[in-house]
Amino acid sequence: MAVSEFGRMPDGTVVEGYTLSNADMSVRILNYGAILQQINVPGRDGAPANVALGFADLAGYLTDVDHPYFGCVVGRYANRIAHGRFEIDGVKYQVPVNNGTASLHGGLMGFDRKVWAATPFEGDGSGVRLTSVSPDGEEGYPGTLGVEVTYELTADNTIDMRYRATTDRPTVLTLTNHSYFNLAGEGHGDILGHELQINADHYTPVDANQVPTGEFAPVVGTPFDFTSSHRIGARIRDAHEQLIGGKGYDHNYVLNRPDDDPTALVLAARVVEPASGRVLEVHTTEPGLQFYAGGFLKADLVGTGGHVYRMGDGFALETQHHPDSPNHPEWPSVILRPGEVYESRTVFAFLTE
């Protein structure tokens, strides 16, 4: 493992990069935003490429211009909460509205804006453990929350991500990593030719503010059907109202899960880039998966390799509880109470074919 200074915050705080390596690949993790900044993976020809969108320096991550959340951990609540409002045990809470009429990814100063404490470790592979404390009332959320995120690069080319949290007051919580991928290499064109399969028979349609309507709609017969593998771009321009509102795909899928083990680690999605042969499999314990095809990228961000990112140049597969779950008690609960432990796991597995 290599540790180096990545930059300094405006107040002088040092931000470090932790580079984890195995025989085939390497990843770099920042203690700012718990960001997965680079993922260097070989293709079928053995040539490595960085497949994660991001910035070359800290200044890029500090910008407020169309904040893309490249590679970071978002929270306290990943995705959207309608009108920034929810209720726990009869008590109403208001959190910042920062995305149309919704609160997105924890508000104005979410976990993506924090400098985390970092501790390297050696296990089955090499890893880094990141910890942070969110005070009671931060961004309007109740309870002092202690959070731990670990990234481990294993010998078989997986990034094993584990999340853990405790609270001293009832609160709502769902965490995810917000990496964008291009398996041809970041900055190497769009991802519309990538072939995607999602293990979900239903998705959650959204209203005009990109907030779920409350329905679990079947994907069969719609452009949202990825139960069999096909190109991301095959139906992205279909005249479907859900695609128009989201500038393509930006929707949550209800993952198929075994009834007898609702938190089992299951295959959520598989993506293949035919030219390079690179494959990404996403496994998770979470009930939902947000598939975002980069429709809001708009050529005003320069990436790690010096290329401008345009619409559709990366995709995200965010493992999570369903958006706006605090306002849908019939869905899997996102309430964390004192004495309970929030635990979640997601694995990014890289292969070639």
Short mmCIF file of the C-alpha atoms (twelve columns), coordinates in Angstrom:
data_MODEL
# 
_entry.id   MODEL 
# 
loop_
_atom_site.group_PDB 
_atom_site.id 
_atom_site.type_symbol 
_atom_site.label_atom_id 
_atom_site.label_alt_id 
_atom_site.label_comp_id 
_atom_site.label_asym_id 
_atom_site.label_seq_id 
_atom_site.Cartn_x 
_atom_site.Cartn_y 
_atom_site.Cartn_z 
_atom_site.pdbx_PDB_model_num 
ATOM 1   C CA . MET A 1   0.000   0.000   0.000   1 
ATOM 2   C CA . ALA A 2   1.192   3.502   -0.804  1 
ATOM 3   C CA . VAL A 3   0.030   6.662   0.985   1 
ATOM 4   C CA . SER A 4   0.559   10.125  -0.473  1 
ATOM 5   C CA . GLU A 5   -0.743  13.654  -0.084  1 
ATOM 6   C CA . PHE A 6   -3.514  14.349  -2.609  1 
ATOM 7   C CA . GLY A 7   -4.119  17.974  -1.686  1 
ATOM 8   C CA . ARG A 8   -5.075  20.368  1.096   1 
ATOM 9   C CA . MET A 9   -8.424  21.715  2.166   1 
ATOM 10  C CA . PRO A 10  -8.908  25.510  2.315   1 
ATOM 11  C CA . ASP A 11  -8.185  25.346  6.077   1 
ATOM 12  C CA . GLY A 12  -4.920  23.462  5.468   1 
ATOM 13  C CA . THR A 13  -6.173  19.974  6.366   1 
ATOM 14  C CA . VAL A 14  -4.201  17.370  4.417   1 
ATOM 15  C CA . VAL A 15  -6.168  15.009  2.171   1 
ATOM 16  C CA . GLU A 16  -4.408  11.707  1.556   1 
ATOM 17  C CA . GLY A 17  -4.676  9.091   -1.169  1 
ATOM 18  C CA . TYR A 18  -4.330  5.395   -0.300  1 
ATOM 19  C CA . THR A 19  -3.282  3.198   -3.221  1 
ATOM 20  C CA . LEU A 20  -4.148  -0.492  -2.857  1 
ATOM 21  C CA . SER A 21  -2.624  -2.983  -5.286  1 
ATOM 22  C CA . ASN A 22  -2.686  -6.672  -6.136  1 
ATOM 23  C CA . ALA A 23  -1.061  -8.611  -8.982  1 
ATOM 24  C CA . ASP A 24  -3.519  -7.300  -11.592 1 
ATOM 25  C CA . MET A 25  -5.085  -4.021  -10.529 1 
ATOM 26  C CA . SER A 26  -4.847  -0.992  -8.258  1 
ATOM 27  C CA . VAL A 27  -7.283  1.441   -6.691  1 
ATOM 28  C CA . ARG A 28  -6.822  4.794   -5.004  1 
ATOM 29  C CA . ILE A 29  -9.075  5.892   -2.138  1 
ATOM 30  C CA . LEU A 30  -9.176  9.415   -0.728  1 
ATOM 31  C CA . ASN A 31  -9.989  10.255  2.866   1 
ATOM 32  C CA . TYR A 32  -11.965 13.233  1.517   1 
ATOM 33  C CA . GLY A 33  -15.504 12.038  0.841   1 
ATOM 34  C CA . ALA A 34  -14.311 8.410   1.181   1 
ATOM 35  C CA . ILE A 35  -13.809 8.745   -2.587  1 
ATOM 36  C CA . LEU A 36  -12.867 5.831   -4.818  1 
ATOM 37  C CA . GLN A 37  -10.740 8.009   -7.097  1 
ATOM 38  C CA . GLN A 38  -9.115  5.519   -9.480  1 
ATOM 39  C CA . ILE A 39  -9.702  1.881   -10.432 1 
ATOM 40  C CA . ASN A 40  -7.020  0.547   -12.778 1 
ATOM 41  C CA . VAL A 41  -8.088  -2.742  -14.366 1 
ATOM 42  C CA . PRO A 42  -6.601  -4.772  -17.249 1 
ATOM 43  C CA . GLY A 43  -8.593  -5.718  -20.334 1 
ATOM 44  C CA . ARG A 44  -8.383  -9.005  -22.217 1 
ATOM 45  C CA . ASP A 45  -5.123  -7.802  -23.802 1 
ATOM 46  C CA . GLY A 46  -3.612  -7.223  -20.363 1 
ATOM 47  C CA . ALA A 47  -3.421  -3.443  -20.794 1 
ATOM 48  C CA . PRO A 48  -4.704  -1.561  -17.721 1 
ATOM 49  C CA . ALA A 49  -7.076  1.404   -17.831 1 
ATOM 50  C CA . ASN A 50  -8.620  3.599   -15.158 1 
ATOM 51  C CA . VAL A 51  -12.331 2.754   -15.373 1 
ATOM 52  C CA . ALA A 52  -13.557 5.232   -12.706 1 
ATOM 53  C CA . LEU A 53  -14.566 8.777   -13.574 1 
ATOM 54  C CA . GLY A 54  -13.025 11.405  -11.331 1 
ATOM 55  C CA . PHE A 55  -10.710 14.388  -11.039 1 
ATOM 56  C CA . ALA A 56  -6.921  14.622  -11.119 1 
ATOM 57  C CA . ASP A 57  -6.685  16.910  -8.087  1 
ATOM 58  C CA . LEU A 58  -8.579  17.905  -4.971  1 
ATOM 59  C CA . ALA A 59  -9.816  21.176  -6.486  1 
ATOM 60  C CA . GLY A 60  -12.061 19.230  -8.850  1 
ATOM 61  C CA . TYR A 61  -13.823 17.517  -5.949  1 
ATOM 62  C CA . LEU A 62  -14.321 20.786  -4.072  1 
ATOM 63  C CA . THR A 63  -16.234 22.466  -6.891  1 
ATOM 64  C CA . ASP A 64  -19.900 23.345  -6.456  1 
ATOM 65  C CA . VAL A 65  -20.572 23.384  -10.216 1 
ATOM 66  C CA . ASP A 66  -23.045 20.595  -11.059 1 
ATOM 67  C CA . HIS A 67  -21.568 18.448  -8.285  1 
ATOM 68  C CA . PRO A 68  -21.422 14.926  -9.806  1 
ATOM 69  C CA . TYR A 69  -20.510 12.986  -6.601  1 
ATOM 70  C CA . PHE A 70  -17.739 11.092  -8.430  1 
ATOM 71  C CA . GLY A 71  -16.709 8.022   -6.420  1 
ATOM 72  C CA . CYS A 72  -17.762 9.292   -2.991  1 
ATOM 73  C CA . VAL A 73  -19.805 7.857   -0.137  1 
ATOM 74  C CA . VAL A 74  -23.112 9.726   0.068   1 
ATOM 75  C CA . GLY A 75  -25.220 10.062  3.218   1 
ATOM 76  C CA . ARG A 76  -26.812 10.287  5.637   1 
ATOM 77  C CA . TYR A 77  -29.448 9.411   3.092   1 
ATOM 78  C CA . ALA A 78  -28.329 8.312   -0.360  1 
ATOM 79  C CA . ASN A 79  -30.686 9.432   -3.140  1 
ATOM 80  C CA . ARG A 80  -33.837 11.519  -2.657  1 
ATOM 81  C CA . ILE A 81  -36.280 12.349  0.130   1 
ATOM 82  C CA . ALA A 82  -39.429 14.127  -1.060  1 
ATOM 83  C CA . HIS A 83  -39.507 17.780  0.079   1 
ATOM 84  C CA . GLY A 84  -36.747 16.920  2.568   1 
ATOM 85  C CA . ARG A 85  -39.387 15.797  5.055   1 
ATOM 86  C CA . PHE A 86  -39.891 12.642  7.071   1 
ATOM 87  C CA . GLU A 87  -41.310 11.520  10.395  1 
ATOM 88  C CA . ILE A 88  -39.990 9.156   13.082  1 
ATOM 89  C CA . ASP A 89  -42.199 8.126   16.004  1 
ATOM 90  C CA . GLY A 90  -44.512 11.077  15.422  1 
ATOM 91  C CA . VAL A 91  -41.685 13.650  15.305  1 
ATOM 92  C CA . LYS A 92  -41.355 15.564  12.029  1 
ATOM 93  C CA . TYR A 93  -37.979 16.474  10.564  1 
ATOM 94  C CA . GLN A 94  -36.911 18.839  7.783   1 
ATOM 95  C CA . VAL A 95  -33.591 18.392  5.975   1 
ATOM 96  C CA . PRO A 96  -32.155 20.618  3.207   1 
ATOM 97  C CA . VAL A 97  -33.840 20.645  -0.194  1 
ATOM 98  C CA . ASN A 98  -30.995 20.723  -2.702  1 
ATOM 99  C CA . ASN A 99  -32.369 18.993  -5.814  1 
ATOM 100 C CA . GLY A 100 -35.564 20.517  -7.172  1 
ATOM 101 C CA . THR A 101 -38.139 19.845  -4.469  1 
ATOM 102 C CA . ALA A 102 -36.171 16.968  -2.916  1 
ATOM 103 C CA . SER A 103 -33.247 16.450  -0.573  1 
ATOM 104 C CA . LEU A 104 -30.472 14.574  -2.366  1 
ATOM 105 C CA . HIS A 105 -27.543 12.565  -0.968  1 
ATOM 106 C CA . GLY A 106 -27.647 13.972  2.549   1 
ATOM 107 C CA . GLY A 107 -28.118 17.647  1.801   1 
ATOM 108 C CA . LEU A 108 -25.759 20.563  1.290   1 
ATOM 109 C CA . MET A 109 -22.869 19.185  3.378   1 
ATOM 110 C CA . GLY A 110 -23.218 15.421  3.201   1 
ATOM 111 C CA . PHE A 111 -20.656 12.733  3.887   1 
ATOM 112 C CA . ASP A 112 -19.119 13.391  0.456   1 
ATOM 113 C CA . ARG A 113 -17.822 16.743  1.830   1 
ATOM 114 C CA . LYS A 114 -16.126 15.345  4.946   1 
ATOM 115 C CA . VAL A 115 -12.477 14.562  5.634   1 
ATOM 116 C CA . TRP A 116 -12.630 11.084  7.181   1 
ATOM 117 C CA . ALA A 117 -10.142 9.521   9.592   1 
ATOM 118 C CA . ALA A 118 -8.296  6.739   7.749   1 
ATOM 119 C CA . THR A 119 -6.533  3.595   8.976   1 
ATOM 120 C CA . PRO A 120 -4.830  1.177   6.553   1 
ATOM 121 C CA . PHE A 121 -5.123  -2.550  7.269   1 
ATOM 122 C CA . GLU A 122 -4.096  -5.916  5.865   1 
ATOM 123 C CA . GLY A 123 -6.602  -8.788  5.644   1 
ATOM 124 C CA . ASP A 124 -7.296  -11.161 2.758   1 
ATOM 125 C CA . GLY A 125 -6.101  -8.206  0.724   1 
ATOM 126 C CA . SER A 126 -5.068  -4.650  1.538   1 
ATOM 127 C CA . GLY A 127 -7.574  -2.068  2.654   1 
ATOM 128 C CA . VAL A 128 -8.369  1.199   4.366   1 
ATOM 129 C CA . ARG A 129 -10.911 1.849   7.104   1 
ATOM 130 C CA . LEU A 130 -12.549 5.289   7.116   1 
ATOM 131 C CA . THR A 131 -14.470 6.660   10.111  1 
ATOM 132 C CA . SER A 132 -16.482 9.788   10.813  1 
ATOM 133 C CA . VAL A 133 -18.942 11.175  13.343  1 
ATOM 134 C CA . SER A 134 -22.032 13.082  12.219  1 
ATOM 135 C CA . PRO A 135 -23.309 15.249  15.113  1 
ATOM 136 C CA . ASP A 136 -26.930 15.306  16.229  1 
ATOM 137 C CA . GLY A 137 -28.796 17.794  14.015  1 
ATOM 138 C CA . GLU A 138 -26.224 17.898  11.212  1 
ATOM 139 C CA . GLU A 139 -28.106 18.788  8.020   1 
ATOM 140 C CA . GLY A 140 -31.291 18.428  10.098  1 
ATOM 141 C CA . TYR A 141 -30.878 14.697  10.814  1 
ATOM 142 C CA . PRO A 142 -31.455 13.485  14.373  1 
ATOM 143 C CA . GLY A 143 -28.912 11.543  16.409  1 
ATOM 144 C CA . THR A 144 -25.133 11.483  16.730  1 
ATOM 145 C CA . LEU A 145 -24.073 8.935   14.138  1 
ATOM 146 C CA . GLY A 146 -20.800 7.038   14.152  1 
ATOM 147 C CA . VAL A 147 -19.953 5.748   10.671  1 
ATOM 148 C CA . GLU A 148 -17.323 3.313   9.410   1 
ATOM 149 C CA . VAL A 149 -16.624 2.447   5.768   1 
ATOM 150 C CA . THR A 150 -13.996 -0.088  4.695   1 
ATOM 151 C CA . TYR A 151 -12.570 -0.694  1.243   1 
ATOM 152 C CA . GLU A 152 -10.582 -3.876  0.671   1 
ATOM 153 C CA . LEU A 153 -8.913  -4.894  -2.595  1 
ATOM 154 C CA . THR A 154 -8.735  -8.679  -2.690  1 
ATOM 155 C CA . ALA A 155 -6.434  -10.983 -4.621  1 
ATOM 156 C CA . ASP A 156 -9.273  -12.003 -6.972  1 
ATOM 157 C CA . ASN A 157 -9.847  -8.446  -8.251  1 
ATOM 158 C CA . THR A 158 -12.788 -7.403  -6.096  1 
ATOM 159 C CA . ILE A 159 -13.337 -4.206  -4.149  1 
ATOM 160 C CA . ASP A 160 -15.170 -5.268  -1.003  1 
ATOM 161 C CA . MET A 161 -17.005 -2.323  0.602   1 
ATOM 162 C CA . ARG A 162 -18.542 -2.606  4.059   1 
ATOM 163 C CA . TYR A 163 -20.586 0.020   5.874   1 
ATOM 164 C CA . ARG A 164 -21.324 0.148   9.607   1 
ATOM 165 C CA . ALA A 165 -23.066 2.788   11.740  1 
ATOM 166 C CA . THR A 166 -24.614 3.347   15.174  1 
ATOM 167 C CA . THR A 167 -26.737 6.177   16.578  1 
ATOM 168 C CA . ASP A 168 -27.819 7.559   19.954  1 
ATOM 169 C CA . ARG A 169 -31.241 8.682   18.679  1 
ATOM 170 C CA . PRO A 170 -33.621 7.203   16.091  1 
ATOM 171 C CA . THR A 171 -32.594 8.403   12.632  1 
ATOM 172 C CA . VAL A 172 -32.854 7.453   8.959   1 
ATOM 173 C CA . LEU A 173 -29.867 6.096   7.099   1 
ATOM 174 C CA . THR A 174 -28.803 4.526   3.827   1 
ATOM 175 C CA . LEU A 175 -25.269 4.776   2.468   1 
ATOM 176 C CA . THR A 176 -23.789 4.012   -0.934  1 
ATOM 177 C CA . ASN A 177 -20.723 4.534   -3.064  1 
ATOM 178 C CA . HIS A 178 -21.399 6.835   -6.020  1 
ATOM 179 C CA . SER A 179 -18.727 5.665   -8.485  1 
ATOM 180 C CA . TYR A 180 -19.187 6.281   -12.205 1 
ATOM 181 C CA . PHE A 181 -17.691 3.698   -14.539 1 
ATOM 182 C CA . ASN A 182 -16.561 3.492   -18.129 1 
ATOM 183 C CA . LEU A 183 -15.072 0.051   -18.713 1 
ATOM 184 C CA . ALA A 184 -13.342 1.240   -21.893 1 
ATOM 185 C CA . GLY A 185 -11.435 3.692   -19.680 1 
ATOM 186 C CA . GLU A 186 -12.535 7.037   -18.279 1 
ATOM 187 C CA . GLY A 187 -12.616 9.725   -20.944 1 
ATOM 188 C CA . HIS A 188 -12.797 7.154   -23.771 1 
ATOM 189 C CA . GLY A 189 -16.221 7.951   -25.198 1 
ATOM 190 C CA . ASP A 190 -19.705 7.051   -24.052 1 
ATOM 191 C CA . ILE A 191 -21.005 3.924   -22.344 1 
ATOM 192 C CA . LEU A 192 -23.992 3.305   -24.631 1 
ATOM 193 C CA . GLY A 193 -22.339 0.222   -26.144 1 
ATOM 194 C CA . HIS A 194 -21.763 -1.409  -22.752 1 
ATOM 195 C CA . GLU A 195 -23.973 -4.455  -22.240 1 
ATOM 196 C CA . LEU A 196 -25.930 -4.410  -18.976 1 
ATOM 197 C CA . GLN A 197 -27.966 -6.957  -17.053 1 
ATOM 198 C CA . ILE A 198 -29.854 -6.069  -13.834 1 
ATOM 199 C CA . ASN A 199 -31.301 -8.711  -11.525 1 
ATOM 200 C CA . ALA A 200 -34.653 -6.983  -11.024 1 
ATOM 201 C CA . ASP A 201 -38.180 -7.579  -12.284 1 
ATOM 202 C CA . HIS A 202 -39.476 -4.236  -10.964 1 
ATOM 203 C CA . TYR A 203 -38.375 -0.620  -10.731 1 
ATOM 204 C CA . THR A 204 -39.709 2.470   -8.959  1 
ATOM 205 C CA . PRO A 205 -41.155 5.015   -11.428 1 
ATOM 206 C CA . VAL A 206 -40.635 8.652   -10.470 1 
ATOM 207 C CA . ASP A 207 -42.598 11.893  -10.630 1 
ATOM 208 C CA . ALA A 208 -41.499 15.134  -12.285 1 
ATOM 209 C CA . ASN A 209 -39.085 15.754  -9.377  1 
ATOM 210 C CA . GLN A 210 -37.375 12.334  -9.772  1 
ATOM 211 C CA . VAL A 211 -38.989 11.082  -6.544  1 
ATOM 212 C CA . PRO A 212 -40.606 7.614   -6.548  1 
ATOM 213 C CA . THR A 213 -44.375 7.571   -6.924  1 
ATOM 214 C CA . GLY A 214 -44.639 4.602   -4.539  1 
ATOM 215 C CA . GLU A 215 -45.264 1.988   -7.217  1 
ATOM 216 C CA . PHE A 216 -43.155 -1.099  -7.870  1 
ATOM 217 C CA . ALA A 217 -43.708 -1.321  -11.631 1 
ATOM 218 C CA . PRO A 218 -42.820 -4.377  -13.726 1 
ATOM 219 C CA . VAL A 219 -39.979 -3.833  -16.185 1 
ATOM 220 C CA . VAL A 220 -41.301 -6.306  -18.742 1 
ATOM 221 C CA . GLY A 221 -42.378 -4.603  -21.951 1 
ATOM 222 C CA . THR A 222 -40.587 -1.335  -21.068 1 
ATOM 223 C CA . PRO A 223 -37.172 0.194   -21.831 1 
ATOM 224 C CA . PHE A 224 -36.296 -0.569  -18.203 1 
ATOM 225 C CA . ASP A 225 -36.113 -4.318  -18.790 1 
ATOM 226 C CA . PHE A 226 -32.489 -5.386  -18.285 1 
ATOM 227 C CA . THR A 227 -33.353 -8.881  -17.069 1 
ATOM 228 C CA . SER A 228 -31.404 -10.104 -20.086 1 
ATOM 229 C CA . SER A 229 -28.199 -8.419  -21.168 1 
ATOM 230 C CA . HIS A 230 -28.327 -5.756  -23.869 1 
ATOM 231 C CA . ARG A 231 -26.682 -2.472  -24.782 1 
ATOM 232 C CA . ILE A 232 -27.359 0.469   -22.468 1 
ATOM 233 C CA . GLY A 233 -28.055 2.599   -25.530 1 
ATOM 234 C CA . ALA A 234 -30.452 0.157   -27.212 1 
ATOM 235 C CA . ARG A 235 -33.623 1.814   -25.857 1 
ATOM 236 C CA . ILE A 236 -32.345 4.902   -24.067 1 
ATOM 237 C CA . ARG A 237 -33.899 7.209   -26.680 1 
ATOM 238 C CA . ASP A 238 -37.326 5.558   -26.642 1 
ATOM 239 C CA . ALA A 239 -40.233 7.986   -26.258 1 
ATOM 240 C CA . HIS A 240 -41.007 6.930   -22.693 1 
ATOM 241 C CA . GLU A 241 -41.964 9.613   -20.188 1 
ATOM 242 C CA . GLN A 242 -39.667 8.159   -17.512 1 
ATOM 243 C CA . LEU A 243 -36.652 8.369   -19.843 1 
ATOM 244 C CA . ILE A 244 -37.490 11.913  -20.881 1 
ATOM 245 C CA . GLY A 245 -37.666 13.169  -17.303 1 
ATOM 246 C CA . GLY A 246 -34.401 11.521  -16.261 1 
ATOM 247 C CA . LYS A 247 -32.449 12.366  -19.450 1 
ATOM 248 C CA . GLY A 248 -32.204 8.625   -19.921 1 
ATOM 249 C CA . TYR A 249 -31.822 6.124   -17.121 1 
ATOM 250 C CA . ASP A 250 -31.738 7.484   -13.570 1 
ATOM 251 C CA . HIS A 251 -33.985 5.018   -11.773 1 
ATOM 252 C CA . ASN A 252 -34.049 2.668   -8.819  1 
ATOM 253 C CA . TYR A 253 -34.484 -1.067  -9.366  1 
ATOM 254 C CA . VAL A 254 -36.095 -3.427  -6.842  1 
ATOM 255 C CA . LEU A 255 -33.600 -6.276  -6.722  1 
ATOM 256 C CA . ASN A 256 -34.727 -9.900  -6.842  1 
ATOM 257 C CA . ARG A 257 -33.869 -11.480 -3.505  1 
ATOM 258 C CA . PRO A 258 -34.395 -14.841 -1.785  1 
ATOM 259 C CA . ASP A 259 -37.470 -14.661 0.448   1 
ATOM 260 C CA . ASP A 260 -35.726 -16.545 3.244   1 
ATOM 261 C CA . ASP A 261 -32.694 -14.212 3.400   1 
ATOM 262 C CA . PRO A 262 -33.540 -10.584 2.580   1 
ATOM 263 C CA . THR A 263 -29.984 -9.396  3.337   1 
ATOM 264 C CA . ALA A 264 -28.051 -12.078 1.422   1 
ATOM 265 C CA . LEU A 265 -25.196 -10.927 -0.800  1 
ATOM 266 C CA . VAL A 266 -26.717 -11.272 -4.292  1 
ATOM 267 C CA . LEU A 267 -25.673 -10.417 -7.830  1 
ATOM 268 C CA . ALA A 268 -27.363 -7.107  -8.607  1 
ATOM 269 C CA . ALA A 269 -25.907 -6.250  -12.018 1 
ATOM 270 C CA . ARG A 270 -23.371 -7.331  -14.634 1 
ATOM 271 C CA . VAL A 271 -21.803 -5.029  -17.241 1 
ATOM 272 C CA . VAL A 272 -19.624 -6.014  -20.194 1 
ATOM 273 C CA . GLU A 273 -17.580 -3.696  -22.430 1 
ATOM 274 C CA . PRO A 274 -17.206 -5.785  -25.602 1 
ATOM 275 C CA . ALA A 275 -14.139 -4.123  -27.108 1 
ATOM 276 C CA . SER A 276 -11.864 -4.414  -24.062 1 
ATOM 277 C CA . GLY A 277 -13.506 -7.511  -22.578 1 
ATOM 278 C CA . ARG A 278 -13.729 -5.847  -19.163 1 
ATOM 279 C CA . VAL A 279 -16.582 -7.015  -16.973 1 
ATOM 280 C CA . LEU A 280 -17.999 -5.478  -13.784 1 
ATOM 281 C CA . GLU A 281 -20.254 -7.463  -11.464 1 
ATOM 282 C CA . VAL A 282 -22.004 -5.733  -8.568  1 
ATOM 283 C CA . HIS A 283 -23.030 -7.835  -5.558  1 
ATOM 284 C CA . THR A 284 -24.896 -6.332  -2.608  1 
ATOM 285 C CA . THR A 285 -26.920 -6.911  0.546   1 
ATOM 286 C CA . GLU A 286 -29.116 -3.895  -0.274  1 
ATOM 287 C CA . PRO A 287 -32.722 -4.105  -1.607  1 
ATOM 288 C CA . GLY A 288 -32.302 -1.513  -4.361  1 
ATOM 289 C CA . LEU A 289 -29.963 -0.404  -7.141  1 
ATOM 290 C CA . GLN A 290 -29.964 3.034   -8.760  1 
ATOM 291 C CA . PHE A 291 -28.912 2.790   -12.406 1 
ATOM 292 C CA . TYR A 292 -27.780 6.160   -13.746 1 
ATOM 293 C CA . ALA A 293 -26.486 6.474   -17.311 1 
ATOM 294 C CA . GLY A 294 -24.793 9.868   -16.906 1 
ATOM 295 C CA . GLY A 295 -27.494 11.937  -18.571 1 
ATOM 296 C CA . PHE A 296 -26.679 15.080  -16.594 1 
ATOM 297 C CA . LEU A 297 -22.961 15.177  -17.464 1 
ATOM 298 C CA . LYS A 298 -22.537 18.151  -19.779 1 
ATOM 299 C CA . ALA A 299 -18.991 18.853  -20.941 1 
ATOM 300 C CA . ASP A 300 -18.084 21.267  -18.134 1 
ATOM 301 C CA . LEU A 301 -15.945 18.830  -16.130 1 
ATOM 302 C CA . VAL A 302 -12.397 17.753  -17.014 1 
ATOM 303 C CA . GLY A 303 -11.623 14.255  -15.798 1 
ATOM 304 C CA . THR A 304 -8.569  12.474  -14.415 1 
ATOM 305 C CA . GLY A 305 -7.045  11.803  -17.826 1 
ATOM 306 C CA . GLY A 306 -7.572  15.348  -19.131 1 
ATOM 307 C CA . HIS A 307 -10.694 14.572  -21.162 1 
ATOM 308 C CA . VAL A 308 -13.988 16.436  -20.891 1 
ATOM 309 C CA . TYR A 309 -16.864 14.294  -19.642 1 
ATOM 310 C CA . ARG A 310 -19.980 14.546  -21.785 1 
ATOM 311 C CA . MET A 311 -23.509 13.207  -21.483 1 
ATOM 312 C CA . GLY A 312 -23.433 9.416   -21.239 1 
ATOM 313 C CA . ASP A 313 -19.672 9.112   -20.648 1 
ATOM 314 C CA . GLY A 314 -20.143 7.085   -17.446 1 
ATOM 315 C CA . PHE A 315 -22.701 4.998   -15.598 1 
ATOM 316 C CA . ALA A 316 -23.375 4.509   -11.889 1 
ATOM 317 C CA . LEU A 317 -24.806 1.470   -10.114 1 
ATOM 318 C CA . GLU A 318 -25.625 2.686   -6.604  1 
ATOM 319 C CA . THR A 319 -26.616 -0.033  -4.140  1 
ATOM 320 C CA . GLN A 320 -29.107 1.379   -1.631  1 
ATOM 321 C CA . HIS A 321 -32.462 1.293   0.077   1 
ATOM 322 C CA . HIS A 322 -35.172 2.688   -2.158  1 
ATOM 323 C CA . PRO A 323 -35.324 6.476   -2.607  1 
ATOM 324 C CA . ASP A 324 -37.814 8.254   -0.319  1 
ATOM 325 C CA . SER A 325 -38.142 5.154   1.868   1 
ATOM 326 C CA . PRO A 326 -38.638 7.292   5.023   1 
ATOM 327 C CA . ASN A 327 -42.018 8.239   3.533   1 
ATOM 328 C CA . HIS A 328 -42.946 4.678   2.536   1 
ATOM 329 C CA . PRO A 329 -43.221 2.572   5.715   1 
ATOM 330 C CA . GLU A 330 -44.369 -0.413  3.638   1 
ATOM 331 C CA . TRP A 331 -40.873 -0.628  2.094   1 
ATOM 332 C CA . PRO A 332 -37.772 -2.064  3.833   1 
ATOM 333 C CA . SER A 333 -37.115 0.165   6.831   1 
ATOM 334 C CA . VAL A 334 -34.340 2.786   6.861   1 
ATOM 335 C CA . ILE A 335 -34.811 3.708   10.529  1 
ATOM 336 C CA . LEU A 336 -31.793 3.060   12.749  1 
ATOM 337 C CA . ARG A 337 -32.362 3.081   16.507  1 
ATOM 338 C CA . PRO A 338 -30.035 3.212   19.530  1 
ATOM 339 C CA . GLY A 339 -28.643 -0.229  20.284  1 
ATOM 340 C CA . GLU A 340 -28.950 -1.329  16.653  1 
ATOM 341 C CA . VAL A 341 -26.105 -1.597  14.157  1 
ATOM 342 C CA . TYR A 342 -26.479 -0.560  10.530  1 
ATOM 343 C CA . GLU A 343 -24.506 -2.960  8.336   1 
ATOM 344 C CA . SER A 344 -24.318 -3.117  4.555   1 
ATOM 345 C CA . ARG A 345 -21.960 -4.703  2.038   1 
ATOM 346 C CA . THR A 346 -21.322 -4.188  -1.666  1 
ATOM 347 C CA . VAL A 347 -18.701 -5.902  -3.817  1 
ATOM 348 C CA . PHE A 348 -17.405 -4.640  -7.167  1 
ATOM 349 C CA . ALA A 349 -15.908 -7.665  -8.974  1 
ATOM 350 C CA . PHE A 350 -13.761 -7.107  -12.097 1 
ATOM 351 C CA . LEU A 351 -13.259 -9.829  -14.693 1 
ATOM 352 C CA . THR A 352 -12.446 -10.202 -18.392 1 
ATOM 353 C CA . GLU A 353 -14.107 -12.229 -21.113 1 
# 
